[in-house]
Amino acid sequence: MTTLWERSRQVAVQAILDTAVRLFAEQGYEQTTIAQIAREAGISQRSLFRYFGTKEDLVCGDQEALGELLKRTVEQQPAEMSAWDALRAGFEVVLTANHPPERALELSRLIFDTPSLRARYIEKRLRWQAELVPVVRARLGDGPDRPAPDTQAKAIVATVFACIDTATELWAGHDGRIDLADLYDQCLAAVRDHG
């Protein structure tokens, strides 16, 4: 059961995010200051930093929590599920975890159109990849015809992330008119079927 404090926190976080995304869309990410976001959200800068550690976190969100959710979801998939399918299941959960599709689309556009945000996004995603390698390695069967488990696990994880990022960029570029999951499946099929 959600406490009153947790509900109040959720409302405050949503109000700050709404204000930040509106300002970023109106005047650009780089031109929008933390002071301006705080002022328009009706809070102090100090209060804003209690909810978000950095300006980038207003767009990229709590990547550590999302990375942990992704890892946990992949680990919880049935043992007989392939590493590819377990990772897809994990991303399906993560993509809908924090934002409705319209907000995710706005944030994706900001990330892909703003070099500093994209750099932060990539940095955090590299950590996710490193944390997923042992999870994927554990899913891979042993066999004499298989590459070294670390090599295979790293290649699978890197491929999935590249396909997710490509699909998300295409989705944002088409204003969300194409289904993100379909785009991901197309990207992965292109890599796996024409290697």
C-alpha positions as CSV (number, residue, x, y, z in Angstrom):
1,M,0.0,0.0,0.0
2,T,1.3,3.4,-1.0
3,T,1.7,5.9,1.9
4,L,0.6,9.5,1.9
5,W,4.3,10.5,1.8
6,E,5.0,8.3,-1.3
7,R,1.9,9.6,-3.1
8,S,3.0,13.2,-2.3
9,R,6.5,12.5,-3.6
10,Q,5.0,11.0,-6.8
11,V,2.9,14.0,-7.4
12,A,5.9,16.3,-6.8
13,V,8.1,14.3,-9.1
14,Q,5.4,14.4,-11.9
15,A,4.9,18.1,-11.5
16,I,8.7,18.8,-11.8
17,L,9.0,16.5,-14.8
18,D,6.0,18.1,-16.5
19,T,7.5,21.5,-16.0
20,A,11.0,20.4,-17.2
21,V,9.8,18.6,-20.3
22,R,7.6,21.6,-21.3
23,L,10.5,24.0,-20.9
24,F,12.9,21.7,-22.7
25,A,10.4,21.4,-25.6
26,E,9.7,25.2,-25.7
27,Q,13.3,26.5,-25.5
28,G,15.7,23.6,-25.8
29,Y,17.5,21.5,-23.2
30,E,20.7,23.5,-23.1
31,Q,18.9,26.9,-22.8
32,T,16.7,25.7,-19.8
33,T,18.2,26.2,-16.4
34,I,17.6,24.3,-13.2
35,A,16.7,27.6,-11.5
36,Q,14.0,28.2,-14.1
37,I,12.6,24.7,-13.8
38,A,12.4,25.0,-10.0
39,R,10.9,28.5,-10.1
40,E,8.2,27.4,-12.6
41,A,7.5,24.2,-10.6
42,G,7.1,26.3,-7.5
43,I,9.9,24.8,-5.5
44,S,13.5,25.7,-4.5
45,Q,16.5,24.4,-6.4
46,R,17.5,22.5,-3.3
47,S,14.1,20.7,-3.2
48,L,14.5,19.9,-6.9
49,F,17.8,18.3,-6.3
50,R,16.2,16.1,-3.6
51,Y,14.2,14.5,-6.3
52,F,16.7,14.6,-9.2
53,G,20.5,14.5,-8.7
54,T,21.3,16.3,-12.0
55,K,19.6,18.1,-14.8
56,E,20.2,15.1,-17.0
57,D,18.2,12.9,-14.5
58,L,15.1,15.0,-15.4
59,V,15.2,13.4,-18.8
60,C,17.1,10.2,-18.4
61,G,15.3,9.3,-15.1
62,D,16.6,7.0,-12.4
63,Q,18.7,4.8,-14.7
64,E,20.1,2.7,-11.8
65,A,16.6,1.7,-10.8
66,L,15.6,0.9,-14.4
67,G,18.8,-1.1,-14.9
68,E,18.0,-3.1,-11.8
69,L,14.5,-3.7,-13.0
70,L,15.8,-4.9,-16.4
71,K,18.3,-7.2,-14.8
72,R,15.7,-8.6,-12.4
73,T,13.2,-9.1,-15.2
74,V,15.7,-11.0,-17.4
75,E,16.7,-13.2,-14.4
76,Q,13.0,-14.0,-13.7
77,Q,12.3,-15.3,-17.2
78,P,11.8,-19.1,-17.5
79,A,15.1,-21.0,-17.8
80,E,14.1,-22.5,-21.1
81,M,13.6,-19.0,-22.7
82,S,16.5,-18.0,-24.9
83,A,18.8,-15.1,-23.9
84,W,17.4,-13.1,-26.8
85,D,13.8,-13.5,-25.7
86,A,14.6,-12.9,-22.0
87,L,16.3,-9.6,-22.9
88,R,13.3,-8.6,-25.1
89,A,10.9,-9.4,-22.1
90,G,13.1,-7.2,-19.9
91,F,13.1,-4.3,-22.2
92,E,9.3,-4.5,-22.7
93,V,9.0,-4.0,-18.9
94,V,11.5,-1.2,-18.7
95,L,10.1,0.7,-21.7
96,T,6.7,1.1,-19.9
97,A,8.0,1.3,-16.3
98,N,8.2,5.1,-15.8
99,H,6.3,7.0,-18.4
100,P,3.3,6.7,-20.7
101,P,4.2,6.4,-24.4
102,E,3.6,10.1,-25.1
103,R,6.1,11.1,-22.4
104,A,8.6,8.4,-23.4
105,L,8.4,9.8,-27.0
106,E,9.1,13.3,-25.8
107,L,12.0,12.2,-23.6
108,S,13.5,10.0,-26.4
109,R,13.5,12.9,-28.8
110,L,15.3,15.1,-26.2
111,I,17.9,12.4,-25.6
112,F,18.6,11.7,-29.3
113,D,18.6,15.4,-30.2
114,T,20.8,16.7,-27.3
115,P,24.5,15.6,-27.4
116,S,25.1,15.9,-23.6
117,L,21.9,13.9,-22.8
118,R,22.8,11.2,-25.4
119,A,26.3,10.9,-23.8
120,R,24.8,10.5,-20.3
121,Y,22.3,8.0,-21.7
122,I,25.0,5.9,-23.3
123,E,27.2,6.0,-20.2
124,K,24.4,4.6,-18.1
125,R,23.4,2.0,-20.7
126,L,27.0,0.7,-20.7
127,R,26.6,0.0,-17.0
128,W,23.4,-1.9,-17.7
129,Q,25.2,-4.0,-20.3
130,A,28.0,-4.9,-17.9
131,E,25.5,-6.0,-15.3
132,L,23.6,-8.1,-17.8
133,V,26.5,-10.1,-19.1
134,P,26.6,-12.5,-16.2
135,V,22.8,-13.0,-16.3
136,V,23.0,-13.8,-20.0
137,R,26.1,-16.0,-19.6
138,A,24.1,-18.0,-17.0
139,R,21.4,-18.6,-19.7
140,L,23.8,-19.9,-22.3
141,G,24.3,-23.6,-22.5
142,D,27.7,-25.2,-22.6
143,G,28.9,-26.9,-25.7
144,P,32.1,-27.4,-27.7
145,D,30.7,-25.5,-30.8
146,R,29.9,-22.4,-28.8
147,P,32.3,-19.4,-28.5
148,A,33.6,-18.6,-25.0
149,P,30.6,-17.8,-22.8
150,D,31.8,-14.2,-22.0
151,T,32.3,-13.5,-25.7
152,Q,28.8,-14.8,-26.6
153,A,27.1,-13.1,-23.7
154,K,28.7,-9.7,-24.4
155,A,27.9,-10.0,-28.1
156,I,24.2,-10.8,-27.4
157,V,23.9,-8.0,-24.9
158,A,25.6,-5.4,-27.1
159,T,23.5,-6.5,-30.1
160,V,20.2,-6.2,-28.2
161,F,21.1,-2.7,-26.8
162,A,22.1,-1.5,-30.3
163,C,18.8,-2.8,-31.7
164,I,16.8,-1.2,-28.8
165,D,18.6,2.2,-29.3
166,T,18.1,2.1,-33.1
167,A,14.5,1.2,-32.7
168,T,13.9,3.9,-30.2
169,E,15.6,6.5,-32.4
170,L,13.5,5.5,-35.4
171,W,10.4,5.5,-33.2
172,A,11.1,9.0,-32.1
173,G,12.0,10.1,-35.6
174,H,8.6,8.9,-36.8
175,D,6.8,10.6,-33.9
176,G,5.7,7.3,-32.4
177,R,3.6,6.4,-35.4
178,I,5.4,3.0,-35.8
179,D,5.2,0.4,-33.0
180,L,8.4,0.4,-31.0
181,A,8.3,-3.3,-30.3
182,D,7.9,-4.0,-34.1
183,L,10.8,-1.7,-34.9
184,Y,13.0,-3.6,-32.3
185,D,12.0,-6.9,-33.9
186,Q,12.8,-5.6,-37.3
187,C,16.2,-4.4,-36.1
188,L,17.1,-7.7,-34.4
189,A,15.9,-9.7,-37.4
190,A,18.1,-7.6,-39.7
191,V,21.2,-8.4,-37.6
192,R,20.4,-12.1,-36.9
193,D,19.2,-13.0,-40.3
194,H,21.8,-11.2,-42.4
195,G,25.0,-11.6,-40.4
